[in-house]
Amino acid sequence: MDLGDDRPRRWFAVRVAPQSESAVMAALADAGLSGWAPMSTRWRGSAAGRQKMTAPAFPTYVFAALPEPVANHFGIVVGLRGVRGFLGGARPEPVSAVAVSLLQMRERFGHFDETRTRPPRTVHETPADRRIVDRLVAHLNPKAVAA
């Protein structure tokens, strides 16, 4: 994620085609924009030959940090190969920078991993922050809430 200039940025959740998260992040970088997709580590294969693999924590979603004025960049993002649109449709709503930062900490501390043998480190959040992030997680990946 390259945030080389000092322009204010706002985060948006971008819906992408299945299994195209990394391609969309590369296309965002080529367009001079920043993207991030939370990743998780999972087991693949049978019990006899299991391997660790990395997969998106929220399949079909990428977070894009768009510089102000953000409306100038919506068309660029939607025009990228593999992009289906923004969360919120024709009126994309920004994702809180706090929520994105907390998701990044959760990823770093292993909260999305299914291969860990001990509990992940604690992410210190206020109750309000936790509600924001939990709503976002529930919307992006309903299976994660059931687990």
Residue frames relative to the residue before (quaternion, step in Angstrom):
aa qw qx qy qz dx dy dz
M 1.0000 0.0000 0.0000 0.0000 0.00 0.00 0.00
D 0.1191 -0.8131 0.5690 0.0307 3.55 -0.60 1.14
L 0.0149 0.7834 -0.6198 0.0439 3.56 -0.59 1.16
G 0.0445 0.8882 -0.4553 0.0417 3.53 0.97 0.97
D 0.7455 0.3441 -0.2510 0.5126 3.63 0.95 -0.62
D 0.5577 -0.6481 0.4273 0.2940 3.55 -1.30 0.28
R 0.3749 0.7314 -0.5000 0.2729 3.61 1.18 0.21
P 0.5168 -0.6222 0.4730 0.3493 3.61 -1.01 0.71
R 0.1389 -0.7915 0.5927 0.0537 3.55 -1.06 0.78
R 0.1636 -0.7511 0.6299 0.1113 3.50 -1.25 0.56
W 0.3941 -0.7314 0.5178 0.2037 3.53 -1.02 0.90
F 0.0421 -0.7713 0.6351 0.0063 3.54 -1.14 0.80
A 0.3709 -0.6828 0.5769 0.2517 3.55 -1.16 0.66
V 0.1447 -0.7951 0.5881 0.0321 3.55 -0.76 1.14
R 0.3202 -0.7274 0.5747 0.1953 3.57 -0.85 0.99
V 0.0674 -0.8063 0.5876 -0.0023 3.58 -0.88 0.99
A 0.6351 -0.5119 0.4094 0.4088 3.55 -1.29 0.28
P 0.6299 -0.5429 0.3801 0.4051 3.62 -1.11 0.56
Q 0.8641 0.0906 -0.1225 0.4797 3.53 -1.08 0.92
S 0.5893 0.5693 -0.3877 0.4222 3.59 1.09 0.60
E 0.2829 0.7972 -0.4952 0.1979 3.59 1.24 0.34
S 0.7064 0.4502 -0.2851 0.4658 3.61 0.78 -0.94
A 0.6298 0.5261 -0.3386 0.4603 3.61 1.03 -0.69
V 0.6543 0.4935 -0.3144 0.4790 3.59 0.99 -0.76
M 0.6323 0.5133 -0.3443 0.4670 3.62 0.98 -0.74
A 0.6430 0.5038 -0.3239 0.4773 3.61 1.01 -0.75
A 0.6526 0.5050 -0.3131 0.4701 3.59 1.00 -0.80
L 0.6103 0.5306 -0.3478 0.4743 3.59 1.06 -0.69
A 0.6555 0.5060 -0.3093 0.4676 3.59 0.93 -0.88
D 0.6448 0.5210 -0.3164 0.4613 3.59 0.99 -0.82
A 0.6858 0.4579 -0.2670 0.4987 3.58 1.16 -0.67
G 0.5473 -0.6414 0.3831 0.3773 3.60 1.29 0.05
L 0.5752 0.5621 -0.3773 0.4591 3.56 1.27 0.42
S 0.4239 -0.7055 0.5137 0.2422 3.56 -1.26 0.38
G 0.0081 -0.7978 0.6029 -0.0083 3.54 -1.07 0.78
W 0.0484 -0.7785 0.6254 0.0196 3.54 -1.29 0.45
A 0.0460 -0.7669 0.6398 0.0197 3.54 -1.04 0.82
P 0.4013 -0.7115 0.5146 0.2606 3.61 -0.66 1.04
M 0.1794 -0.7948 0.5748 0.0762 3.55 -0.94 0.92
S 0.1593 -0.7593 0.6227 0.1017 3.53 -1.25 0.54
T 0.3542 -0.6980 0.5782 0.2303 3.54 -1.25 0.49
R 0.0053 -0.8060 0.5893 -0.0562 3.57 -0.83 1.04
W 0.4963 -0.6173 0.5125 0.3316 3.53 -1.31 0.28
R 0.0810 -0.7724 0.6285 0.0419 3.56 -1.12 0.74
G 0.7240 0.4211 -0.3193 0.4433 3.55 -1.09 0.72
S 0.6527 -0.5061 0.3892 0.4078 3.53 -1.32 -0.10
A 0.6965 -0.4549 0.3395 0.4390 3.56 -1.30 0.12
A 0.6439 0.5374 -0.3214 0.4395 3.60 1.10 -0.62
G 0.8226 0.1077 -0.0279 0.5576 3.59 1.02 -0.72
R 0.1319 0.8243 -0.5390 0.1127 3.56 0.65 1.07
Q 0.0973 -0.7722 0.6268 0.0373 3.52 -1.15 0.79
K 0.4441 -0.6449 0.5406 0.3077 3.53 -1.21 0.52
M 0.0034 -0.7778 0.6285 0.0000 3.55 -1.06 0.79
T 0.3567 -0.7065 0.5677 0.2266 3.53 -1.21 0.51
A 0.0323 0.7882 -0.6108 0.0680 3.55 -0.92 0.97
P 0.6191 -0.5444 0.3935 0.4068 3.60 -1.17 0.41
A 0.4559 -0.6728 0.5114 0.2792 3.58 -1.01 0.81
F 0.7582 0.1790 -0.1053 0.6181 3.58 1.18 -0.66
P 0.2235 -0.8051 0.5307 0.1420 3.61 0.16 1.21
T 0.8362 0.1864 -0.2155 0.4685 3.53 -1.15 0.91
Y 0.6830 0.4090 -0.3211 0.5130 3.62 1.15 0.52
V 0.0392 -0.7394 0.6721 0.0070 3.51 -1.21 0.80
F 0.3130 -0.7175 0.5843 0.2141 3.57 -1.08 0.67
A 0.1178 -0.7883 0.6024 0.0437 3.57 -0.91 0.97
A 0.2408 -0.7425 0.6104 0.1350 3.57 -0.97 0.94
L 0.0728 -0.8304 0.5522 -0.0103 3.56 -0.32 1.27
P 0.4179 -0.7077 0.5085 0.2567 3.58 -0.90 0.92
E 0.5533 -0.5912 0.4733 0.3469 3.54 -1.26 0.48
P 0.5815 -0.2418 -0.7752 0.0488 1.64 -1.90 1.55
V 0.4780 -0.7265 0.4237 0.2535 3.55 -0.69 1.17
A 0.5847 0.6033 -0.3781 0.3890 3.61 1.04 -0.69
N 0.6079 0.5678 -0.3522 0.4289 3.61 1.12 -0.56
H 0.7364 0.4388 -0.2231 0.4641 3.59 1.17 -0.52
F 0.4654 0.6945 -0.4484 0.3163 3.61 1.21 -0.24
G 0.6752 0.5018 -0.2954 0.4528 3.59 0.88 -0.93
I 0.6162 0.5393 -0.3432 0.4600 3.58 1.04 -0.74
V 0.6867 0.4863 -0.2887 0.4568 3.58 0.83 -0.99
V 0.6782 0.4894 -0.3007 0.4584 3.60 0.84 -0.95
G 0.6681 0.5156 -0.2983 0.4459 3.61 1.11 -0.59
L 0.5324 0.6371 -0.4131 0.3742 3.61 1.21 -0.18
R 0.5531 -0.6115 0.4547 0.3367 3.54 -1.08 0.75
G 0.7856 0.3029 -0.2477 0.4794 3.56 -0.88 0.98
V 0.6044 0.5496 -0.3640 0.4474 3.60 1.22 -0.25
R 0.2509 -0.7771 0.5653 0.1166 3.56 -0.91 1.01
G 0.7142 -0.3718 0.2612 0.5324 3.59 1.17 -0.49
F 0.5760 -0.5718 0.4564 0.3647 3.52 -1.33 -0.15
L 0.5279 -0.5482 0.5238 0.3828 3.52 -1.25 0.42
G 0.7218 0.3489 -0.2858 0.5249 3.57 -0.64 1.10
G 0.4317 -0.7417 0.4328 0.2762 3.58 1.29 -0.05
A 0.8483 -0.1223 0.1127 0.5027 3.53 -0.97 -0.96
R 0.7412 0.2855 -0.1896 0.5771 3.61 1.23 -0.36
P 0.1233 -0.8342 0.5332 0.0680 3.59 0.39 1.19
E 0.2372 -0.7531 0.5969 0.1423 3.53 -1.03 0.85
P 0.4614 -0.6790 0.4827 0.3050 3.58 -0.90 0.83
V 0.3830 -0.6685 0.5879 0.2467 3.52 -1.28 0.56
S 0.5620 -0.6240 0.4285 0.3334 3.56 -0.92 0.91
A 0.4975 -0.6440 0.4940 0.3062 3.58 -0.98 0.84
V 0.5934 0.5549 -0.3570 0.4609 3.59 1.14 -0.62
A 0.6569 0.5083 -0.3133 0.4603 3.59 0.91 -0.91
V 0.6573 0.4977 -0.3164 0.4692 3.60 0.93 -0.84
S 0.6494 0.5136 -0.3218 0.4592 3.61 0.93 -0.84
L 0.6678 0.4872 -0.3045 0.4732 3.58 0.96 -0.83
L 0.6251 0.5139 -0.3425 0.4774 3.61 1.02 -0.68
Q 0.6344 0.5183 -0.3313 0.4680 3.58 1.02 -0.78
M 0.6465 0.4906 -0.3253 0.4854 3.62 1.00 -0.73
R 0.6346 0.5223 -0.3389 0.4579 3.60 0.95 -0.80
E 0.6364 0.5104 -0.3309 0.4743 3.60 0.99 -0.80
R 0.6701 0.5132 -0.2974 0.4463 3.59 0.85 -0.98
F 0.7371 0.4128 -0.2262 0.4849 3.58 1.01 -0.80
G 0.5907 -0.6490 0.3380 0.3400 3.60 1.24 0.22
H 0.3363 0.7764 -0.4836 0.2242 3.59 1.18 0.34
F 0.7115 0.4335 -0.2656 0.4851 3.62 1.10 -0.53
D 0.5462 0.6519 -0.3838 0.3597 3.60 1.27 -0.22
E 0.2520 -0.7637 0.5790 0.1342 3.55 -1.10 0.77
T 0.6246 0.5531 -0.3341 0.4386 3.59 1.28 0.09
R 0.4813 0.6943 -0.4364 0.3097 3.58 1.20 -0.16
T 0.3291 -0.7477 0.5483 0.1790 3.55 -1.14 0.68
R 0.7523 0.2157 -0.1694 0.5990 3.59 1.26 -0.17
P 0.6644 -0.5200 0.3422 0.4136 3.58 -1.18 0.45
P 0.5229 -0.6296 0.4619 0.3418 3.59 -1.09 0.64
R 0.6225 -0.5211 0.4205 0.4050 3.55 -1.27 0.37
T 0.5461 -0.6285 0.4538 0.3175 3.53 -1.17 0.61
V 0.2157 -0.7192 0.6451 0.1414 3.51 -1.10 0.81
H 0.2979 -0.7730 0.5346 0.1672 3.58 -0.63 1.10
E 0.0696 0.7892 -0.5974 0.1239 3.52 -0.56 1.27
T 0.4449 -0.6228 0.5510 0.3325 3.54 -1.18 0.47
P 0.6486 -0.5089 0.3683 0.4298 3.63 -1.14 0.34
A 0.6377 0.5188 -0.3343 0.4609 3.61 1.01 -0.74
D 0.6369 0.5164 -0.3235 0.4722 3.60 0.98 -0.84
R 0.6500 0.5278 -0.3167 0.4456 3.57 0.92 -0.94
R 0.6485 0.5110 -0.3257 0.4607 3.62 0.96 -0.82
I 0.6366 0.5243 -0.3310 0.4587 3.60 0.95 -0.85
V 0.7041 0.4589 -0.2721 0.4686 3.57 0.78 -1.03
D 0.6543 0.5151 -0.3281 0.4460 3.61 0.90 -0.83
R 0.6325 0.5100 -0.3396 0.4738 3.62 1.03 -0.72
L 0.6574 0.5048 -0.3112 0.4649 3.58 0.97 -0.85
V 0.6487 0.5051 -0.3148 0.4742 3.60 0.93 -0.87
A 0.6530 0.5135 -0.3199 0.4556 3.61 0.92 -0.88
H 0.6803 0.4846 -0.3022 0.4594 3.58 0.97 -0.77
L 0.7208 0.4526 -0.2575 0.4575 3.59 0.91 -0.88
N 0.8157 0.0333 0.0191 0.5772 3.59 1.02 -0.73
P 0.2030 -0.8256 0.5130 0.1184 3.61 0.17 1.23
K 0.5951 0.5772 -0.3693 0.4200 3.63 1.10 -0.57
A 0.6134 0.5649 -0.3505 0.4263 3.61 1.09 -0.67
V 0.6453 0.5170 -0.3247 0.4592 3.59 1.09 -0.65
A 0.6474 0.5303 -0.3148 0.4479 3.58 1.05 -0.78
A 0.6311 0.5653 -0.3367 0.4109 3.60 1.11 -0.62
